[in-house]
Amino acid sequence: MDLVEGSFTTHLLGSRVTYTVTPLMFVSALLQYNSSANVVSTNVRLRWEYQPGSELFVVVNEQRDTTSPRLPSLTNRAIILKINRVFRF
């Protein structure tokens, strides 16, 4: 990319996979590589509809630095839990 400040080249690579365990549960994963930031990012999400309209989500996000001489080193990790519940009267 050519900019006023200078030019640079970056390579972005990504892949997404979704697996349906049951009609009420699925797991999805996203893997991305950014050559400019030297980062590999992953996002894995589990969604389960445990009652009609009520869901549980478990999400794991992770970033790794690829400049490490051995395996990519962990720079960030987050585990998120979300529950929503529908109350019917």
N, CA, C and O of each residue as an XYZ file, in Angstrom:
356
protein
N       0.840     -1.154      0.000
C       0.000      0.000      0.000
C       0.895      1.229      0.000
O       1.841      1.307      0.783
N       0.606      2.183     -0.865
C       1.369      3.423     -0.951
C       0.619      4.544     -0.243
O      -0.529      4.843     -0.572
N       1.279      5.157      0.728
C       0.728      6.281      1.470
C       1.705      7.441      1.411
O       2.846      7.272      0.981
N       1.264      8.622      1.840
C       2.133      9.798      1.863
C       3.331      9.543      2.776
O       4.451      9.949      2.466
N       3.092      8.873      3.897
C       4.157      8.597      4.859
C       5.122      7.519      4.373
O       6.218      7.390      4.920
N       4.746      6.753      3.373
C       5.570      5.667      2.867
C       4.697      4.507      2.434
O       3.470      4.583      2.495
N       5.326      3.452      2.004
C       4.554      2.294      1.551
C       4.904      1.083      2.413
O       5.958      1.031      3.047
N       3.997      0.119      2.419
C       4.237     -1.112      3.156
C       3.447     -2.231      2.501
O       2.496     -1.997      1.754
N       3.860     -3.434      2.796
C       3.168     -4.624      2.320
C       2.768     -5.448      3.537
O       3.559     -5.648      4.459
N       1.545     -5.913      3.521
C       1.078     -6.772      4.606
C       0.341     -7.963      4.020
O      -0.267     -7.872      2.954
N       0.400     -9.059      4.718
C      -0.316    -10.261      4.306
C      -1.298    -10.621      5.416
O      -0.917    -10.760      6.578
N      -2.555    -10.766      5.044
C      -3.602    -11.166      5.975
C      -4.142    -12.511      5.526
O      -4.471    -12.695      4.355
N      -4.229    -13.426      6.435
C      -4.730    -14.757      6.131
C      -5.733    -15.124      7.208
O      -5.474    -14.934      8.397
N      -6.872    -15.646      6.797
C      -7.896    -16.003      7.773
C      -8.676    -17.222      7.339
O      -8.802    -17.514      6.150
N      -9.196    -17.926      8.323
C     -10.020    -19.091      8.053
C     -11.078    -19.196      9.141
O     -10.800    -18.962     10.317
N     -12.297    -19.552      8.736
C     -13.408    -19.701      9.680
C     -14.022    -21.083      9.489
O     -14.203    -21.550      8.364
N     -14.338    -21.726     10.609
C     -14.965    -23.044     10.607
C     -16.133    -23.010     11.589
O     -16.015    -22.468     12.688
N     -17.256    -23.593     11.185
C     -18.408    -23.733     12.073
C     -18.840    -25.190     12.065
O     -18.975    -25.805     11.007
N     -19.054    -25.732     13.254
C     -19.497    -27.112     13.388
C     -20.781    -27.114     14.209
O     -20.802    -26.627     15.339
N     -21.847    -27.662     13.640
C     -23.121    -27.758     14.331
C     -23.177    -29.092     15.065
O     -23.239    -30.152     14.442
N     -23.154    -29.030     16.388
C     -23.176    -30.230     17.214
C     -24.583    -30.816     17.231
O     -24.777    -32.007     16.990
N     -25.555    -29.966     17.516
C     -26.976    -30.308     17.477
C     -27.693    -29.096     16.895
O     -27.061    -28.055     16.718
N     -28.983    -29.186     16.591
C     -29.685    -27.990     16.110
C     -29.678    -26.833     17.115
O     -29.948    -25.692     16.739
N     -29.374    -27.110     18.374
C     -29.372    -26.064     19.400
C     -27.972    -25.679     19.876
O     -27.838    -24.830     20.756
N     -26.926    -26.290     19.308
C     -25.563    -26.007     19.755
C     -24.602    -26.004     18.572
O     -24.645    -26.885     17.713
N     -23.727    -24.985     18.545
C     -22.670    -24.993     17.541
C     -21.385    -24.419     18.122
O     -21.394    -23.692     19.115
N     -20.287    -24.768     17.474
C     -18.963    -24.254     17.808
C     -18.410    -23.613     16.549
O     -18.461    -24.208     15.473
N     -17.881    -22.400     16.676
C     -17.255    -21.749     15.531
C     -15.858    -21.287     15.935
O     -15.609    -20.959     17.095
N     -14.962    -21.268     14.966
C     -13.584    -20.855     15.222
C     -13.107    -19.970     14.079
O     -13.428    -20.203     12.914
N     -12.337    -18.953     14.438
C     -11.734    -18.043     13.471
C     -10.248    -17.963     13.778
O      -9.857    -17.728     14.922
N      -9.424    -18.157     12.766
C      -7.973    -18.059     12.894
C      -7.498    -17.011     11.905
O      -7.847    -17.071     10.726
N      -6.692    -16.034     12.375
C      -6.191    -14.972     11.506
C      -4.702    -14.768     11.739
O      -4.211    -14.882     12.862
N      -3.988    -14.461     10.647
C      -2.570    -14.112     10.720
C      -2.379    -12.760     10.062
O      -2.895    -12.521      8.970
N      -1.637    -11.867     10.720
C      -1.336    -10.539     10.199
C       0.179    -10.391     10.176
O       0.822    -10.366     11.226
N       0.754    -10.293      8.967
C       2.209    -10.222      8.850
C       2.762     -8.875      9.300
O       3.910     -8.810      9.740
N       1.988     -7.801      9.207
C       2.472     -6.486      9.649
C       2.621     -6.430     11.163
O       3.596     -5.881     11.676
N       1.665     -6.992     11.867
C       1.703     -6.982     13.332
C       2.415     -8.209     13.895
O       2.663     -8.281     15.099
N       2.744     -9.171     13.041
C       3.356    -10.434     13.476
C       2.520    -11.098     14.565
O       3.025    -11.471     15.624
N       1.230    -11.232     14.276
C       0.283    -11.743     15.259
C      -0.582    -12.829     14.643
O      -1.032    -12.717     13.503
N      -0.806    -13.891     15.425
C      -1.807    -14.903     15.101
C      -2.921    -14.746     16.130
O      -2.667    -14.771     17.334
N      -4.154    -14.584     15.656
C      -5.307    -14.404     16.540
C      -6.273    -15.559     16.353
O      -6.514    -16.003     15.230
N      -6.826    -16.043     17.456
C      -7.847    -17.086     17.390
C      -9.064    -16.650     18.200
O      -8.951    -15.956     19.210
N     -10.210    -17.072     17.732
C     -11.477    -16.814     18.403
C     -12.292    -18.093     18.287
O     -12.587    -18.544     17.180
N     -12.657    -18.678     19.421
C     -13.473    -19.893     19.444
C     -14.724    -19.575     20.256
O     -14.642    -19.033     21.358
N     -15.885    -19.922     19.695
C     -17.159    -19.586     20.345
C     -18.069    -20.804     20.376
O     -18.252    -21.485     19.367
N     -18.633    -21.069     21.544
C     -19.643    -22.108     21.726
C     -20.963    -21.413     22.003
O     -21.035    -20.548     22.877
N     -22.003    -21.778     21.275
C     -23.352    -21.246     21.501
C     -24.279    -22.417     21.749
O     -24.305    -23.377     20.979
N     -25.050    -22.332     22.841
C     -26.006    -23.384     23.193
C     -27.318    -22.727     23.578
O     -27.362    -21.911     24.498
N     -28.383    -23.080     22.880
C     -29.722    -22.604     23.225
C     -30.329    -23.647     24.156
O     -30.874    -24.653     23.701
N     -30.231    -23.401     25.468
C     -30.648    -24.400     26.452
C     -32.149    -24.411     26.692
O     -32.684    -25.403     27.186
N     -32.840    -23.327     26.352
C     -34.298    -23.250     26.325
C     -34.655    -22.340     25.165
O     -33.823    -21.524     24.767
N     -35.843    -22.440     24.607
C     -36.203    -21.553     23.495
C     -36.011    -20.078     23.866
O     -36.629    -19.583     24.808
N     -35.161    -19.392     23.126
C     -34.874    -17.979     23.357
C     -33.817    -17.703     24.411
O     -33.433    -16.547     24.591
N     -33.331    -18.718     25.116
C     -32.313    -18.557     26.160
C     -31.026    -19.228     25.695
O     -31.045    -20.368     25.231
N     -29.901    -18.511     25.823
C     -28.641    -18.999     25.257
C     -27.490    -18.861     26.245
O     -27.490    -18.014     27.138
N     -26.519    -19.725     26.041
C     -25.253    -19.669     26.760
C     -24.150    -19.553     25.718
O     -24.114    -20.318     24.755
N     -23.247    -18.588     25.914
C     -22.096    -18.415     25.033
C     -20.825    -18.546     25.866
O     -20.728    -17.990     26.960
N     -19.859    -19.281     25.343
C     -18.518    -19.328     25.911
C     -17.574    -18.956     24.772
O     -17.567    -19.600     23.722
N     -16.773    -17.905     24.991
C     -15.884    -17.392     23.948
C     -14.460    -17.366     24.495
O     -14.224    -16.927     25.620
N     -13.523    -17.839     23.691
C     -12.104    -17.775     24.036
C     -11.396    -17.032     22.913
O     -11.440    -17.449     21.756
N     -10.739    -15.920     23.267
C      -9.936    -15.140     22.325
C      -8.477    -15.237     22.741
O      -8.156    -15.238     23.930
N      -7.601    -15.319     21.754
C      -6.185    -15.441     22.059
C      -5.374    -14.759     20.966
O      -5.718    -14.835     19.787
N      -4.281    -14.084     21.369
C      -3.331    -13.496     20.428
C      -1.940    -14.005     20.764
O      -1.561    -14.117     21.930
N      -1.192    -14.311     19.716
C       0.179    -14.789     19.895
C       1.117    -14.017     18.979
O       0.787    -13.715     17.832
N       2.291    -13.706     19.512
C       3.330    -12.989     18.773
C       4.169    -14.007     18.009
O       4.702    -14.945     18.601
N       4.286    -13.823     16.697
C       5.008    -14.789     15.865
C       6.493    -14.460     15.712
O       7.201    -15.170     14.998
N       6.983    -13.401     16.366
C       8.406    -13.068     16.244
C       9.278    -13.912     17.167
O      10.505    -13.857     17.078
N       8.667    -14.684     18.042
C       9.415    -15.558     18.942
C      10.183    -16.594     18.121
O       9.636    -17.129     17.156
N      11.433    -16.891     18.477
C      12.216    -17.847     17.685
C      11.684    -19.280     17.749
O      11.941    -20.074     16.845
N      10.956    -19.611     18.792
C      10.404    -20.961     18.902
C       8.925    -20.921     18.556
O       8.562    -20.538     17.444
N       8.078    -21.304     19.478
C       6.634    -21.256     19.255
C       6.128    -19.836     19.456
O       6.731    -19.073     20.211
N       5.032    -19.463     18.798
C       4.475    -18.119     19.025
C       4.129    -17.921     20.503
O       3.478    -18.765     21.120
N       4.578    -16.789     21.059
C       4.361    -16.535     22.488
C       3.014    -15.861     22.718
O       2.579    -15.023     21.927
N       2.372    -16.235     23.798
C       1.062    -15.707     24.152
C       1.190    -14.251     24.589
O       1.999    -13.932     25.461
N       0.388    -13.359     23.981
C       0.383    -11.950     24.374
C      -0.934    -11.534     25.011
O      -0.968    -10.568     25.773
N      -2.017    -12.240     24.716
C      -3.317    -11.865     25.256
C      -4.246    -13.076     25.202
O      -4.251    -13.831     24.230
N      -5.033    -13.243     26.268
C      -6.041    -14.303     26.278
C      -7.241    -13.803     27.082
O      -7.084    -13.186     28.136
N      -8.435    -14.077     26.569
C      -9.665    -13.706     27.270
C     -10.649    -14.858     27.168
O     -10.801    -15.472     26.112
N     -11.312    -15.143     28.277
C     -12.378    -16.143     28.310
C     -13.632    -15.422     28.783
O     -13.646    -14.821     29.858
N     -14.677    -15.484     27.980
C     -15.892    -14.725     28.233
C     -17.067    -15.687     28.319
O     -17.196    -16.596     27.499
N     -17.913    -15.486     29.304
C     -19.123    -16.279     29.488
C     -20.310    -15.327     29.449
O     -20.322    -14.306     30.136
N     -21.306    -15.671     28.641
C     -22.509    -14.843     28.534
C     -23.721    -15.763     28.585
O     -23.788    -16.767     27.875
N     -24.673    -15.405     29.435
C     -25.920    -16.163     29.547
C     -27.068    -15.176     29.388
O     -27.094    -14.132     30.038
N     -28.011    -15.511     28.526
C     -29.242    -14.722     28.480
C     -30.414    -15.664     28.682
O     -30.397    -16.812     28.240
N     -31.415    -15.161     29.349
C     -32.561    -15.987     29.733
C     -33.835    -15.235     29.407
O     -33.969    -14.053     29.722
N     -34.766    -15.922     28.778
C     -36.070    -15.353     28.462
C     -37.049    -15.792     29.544
O     -37.179    -16.980     29.836
N     -37.724    -14.830     30.125
C     -38.767    -15.113     31.110
C     -40.112    -14.889     30.440
O     -40.410    -13.783     29.987
N     -40.906    -15.915     30.377
C     -42.231    -15.817     29.765
C     -43.284    -15.800     30.872
O     -43.263    -16.629     31.782
N     -44.198    -14.845     30.778
C     -45.260    -14.712     31.787
C     -46.573    -15.144     31.206
O     -47.594    -15.108     31.894
